[in-house]
Amino acid sequence: MGNEIKTRSKTTETSLDIVDSIQALNGATIPRLSEHLGLSESTIHRHLVSLREYGYIVKSDEEYRIGLRFLTLGGYAQQQVTAFPMIKEKVDQLAADTGERAQFIVEENGKRVYLYTEVGESAVQTGAHIGRRGPLHVSAAGKSILANLPESRVDEIVNRHGLAGGAKSDISTREELDEALAEVSEKGYAFNRQESTEGVNAVGAPILDRSDTVIGALSISGPAHRLKGERLIETCSEYVLAATNELELHITHSV
């Protein structure tokens, strides 16, 4: 029985590795996947047959790509987040009011995940999209989330993922992280000055439920040459705080 479970587990791992590789390669043929993963073409083909049958992978000519079945699951997961319709409304409003990119981010497995994002009329392309993952400590929204997690959970995240990543973060030790999070707790919001992406600044604030458990964080991001000084520190911070306050009131009175 133990060997059977191990075999099934290994089979699942291989299928997931194939899916991840297809995404990383932006589509791939069986020979390319074989080369990338170091697996035989027959093994790759066997897994692809099952993945295609369930709609997770599609084939165009000889190239395999990610299927929309993942969109079905992603949409379902998105809707499971507390007050998502109101979150979406506030993100859309922030993007419209500021002209910049606005987003709602959650923590999962110690990483930040973009749950929803919208762009204003002046927003620039930064590569941020729904489902994208990254380190928490280099993001304004991520720092807002970390500052409201139990210390034991922060320990787990740092021990698992470390403090690397980002463009030019000033946080490289646990002491520096604690200092930054204490400042976020005091202010109620956090800044990201080109820490996650070069040339991009951001401001973010946490969303807490009625038991003060952090659900996620709202943030606004934009070009560092435009989102700076008073506009970053005061104007955009006020927009974010107003939106988070409204969201928390909605959550408190509807849950």
N, C-alpha and C positions, 0 to 999 in steps of 0.2 A: 504493500500500500504506500509506504514511504517513497519508494522509487518511482511509483506511478505519479505521485504528487509532484516529485522533483522534475519528472519529464514534462508534465503539463506546465509547470512553472517556467521551465526553460523554453518551451514552445511559445508561451505567451510573451516572454521577454524578447524572443527573436522577432515575433510579429510586431511588437512595439518598436523595436530597433529599426525595422524596415520602414514603418510609418514615419518615424523621426527622420530617417535618412532621406526619404522621398521629399519631406518638407524642407530639410536643409539643402538639398540639391535642386529644389524648385522643380521637381519632376525628374524621373530617371528611368532608364531602360534596365532590364534584368542584368545585362553585362556590367553596367555602371554600378548597380547596387551590389553585385557580386564583388566587384573590385573595392568598393567603398567599405563593405562590411567584412570582407574576407570569408564569405560563405560561398558554397557552390551554387551555380545557377539553378540546379534542380531544387535545392532547398529554398532559395528565394522564390522560385515559381510556385512551389507547394503552398507557401504562406500567402502569396499574392492571390491565389485562387480563392482561398477562404475570405480574405479581406475584400475582394471584389464582390463575392457572393453576398456579403452583408452590407455592401455599399460604402465601406470605409475608404476604398481605393477605386479609382476609375482608370480606364486605359484608353489612350488616344494614339492610334498607330501603334508604335512599339513602346511608347512612353507611359509610365504610370504616374498618376497624380493623386493628391488628396481629394477624397469624395465629400459631397455635401452632407453625408450622414453625420459628420463631425459638427456641422453647423446646426443640425437638429439637436444634438446633445448639448452644444454650447448655448443655444437659445434657451433650452430647458434649465441649464445650470444658472444662467444669468437671471432668469425669473425667480429662482429660489432665494435670491438675496433679499433680505428684508427691505420693503418699500422701494423696490426697483423702479416701478413706474414714476414715482416722485423723484427718485435719484436722476433718472433720465431727463425729466422735465427741468430739473435744476442745472444739470450739465448743459443742456441746450440753451438755457437762459443765460448762463455764464458766458458761453461762447458768443452768443448774440450781443450781450451787453458790453463785452470787452473787445470783441473782434479777434480774440486769440483762441488758442486751443484749450479746451476744458476737458477734464477727465475725472472718472471715479475709479479708484484703485482699491483692491482688497489684498489681504495677505493669505497666501495658501502655501503650505509646506515651506514657510520661511522666505518666500519670494513675493515681490509685488506683482500683481496681475491686473492689467487694464480690463476692467469689467465693461466700461462704456466710455466712449470719447466722441467729441464733436468739435468741429472747427468753425471759427468766426471768419468774417470776411477778410481779415488781415493776417490770418494764421499762416504759418509756414509748415512745410512738410518736415517732420522730425523722425519718422519711422515708428511713431507710437500708434498702435492699433489694438483693437479688442483682442484679448488673449495674450498679448505680448507680456513676457516675464522679465524680471531683473532684480538686482539687489535692492533691499529696502532702504539701506542707510545713505544712499546717494540721491534719493528722491525726496522732494518736499512732502508729498503724500505719504511716502514710505516712512519717513522720520516721524510724521504725525501719528502713524499707526504704531510704530515701535514705542513711542513715548507713552502710549496708553495700553500696552501689553504688560502682563505681570513680569517681574524681573526674571523669574525662572524661564519664561517663554523666550525672553530676549537672549538669555544664556543659551538656550537650545539652538536658536537661530544663528547666533554668532559661532557657536561650536561647530555647527553643521556646515555653514556657508562661508565663514570668515568675514573679513571686511575689505575684500578686494572688489574690483569691478568699477565701472563708471569711468568718467573722463579724467577728472582731477579732484577727487574728493580729499578733504582735509582730515577725514576720519580713517585712521588706520589702526588704532588701538581701542581696547574696551574702555579705557579711561576717557579718551576723546569722544567716544560714542556716548558714554554716560553724561558727559558735560553738555554735549549737544542736545541730548534728549531732555535734560533738566531745563534747558533754555526753552525748548519747545513746550514743555509742560507749563512753564511760567507764562509764556505768551499766548498759548492756545493755538499757535500755527507755526509753520516751518518754512524755511526758504531752501532753495536749491540754486546755487549760483554756478552754473556750468559743471555741476558735479556728475550728473548722469550723462549729459550730452554736451559736447563742446559748442559754445555759442547760444545755449538755451538756458534761461532762468525760469524759475517757477516758485509759486507760493501755494501751500496746501494746508488744510485743516481737517481734523478727524471728525467722523460721525459716530456718536455713541448712542446706544439704545437706552431704554429706561433703567436698566441695571448698570449703566456706565460701562458696558462691554463695547469695545470698538468694533464697528461693522466694516469700516473702510475709511477712505478719505477723499475729499474733493480737492482738486487743484486746477490752477491756471498756469499755462506755460507759454513762453514766447521768446523771440530773439533777444539776446542779452543787451543789444544796443537800444532796444525799445522798452523792454521790461526791466527797468532799473530805477534807482533813486526813489523819488516820491511815488512814481506810478507803481513800482513793485511793492514798496514797503507800506504805503498807505492805501492807494486806490484799489489795487487788485486784492490786497489783504482784506479790505472792507467788503468787497464783493464776495469773496470766499466765505468770510465769517458770517455775513448775512444769510448766504445760502445754507450753510451748515446749521445755523440756528433755526431756520425755517424747517429744514429737514428733520432735525431732532425733535422739534415740537410736533411735527406730523407723526413721527414714529411713536413718540410718547403717548399721543392721544388716539392712536389707531391700533396699536398692538395689544 
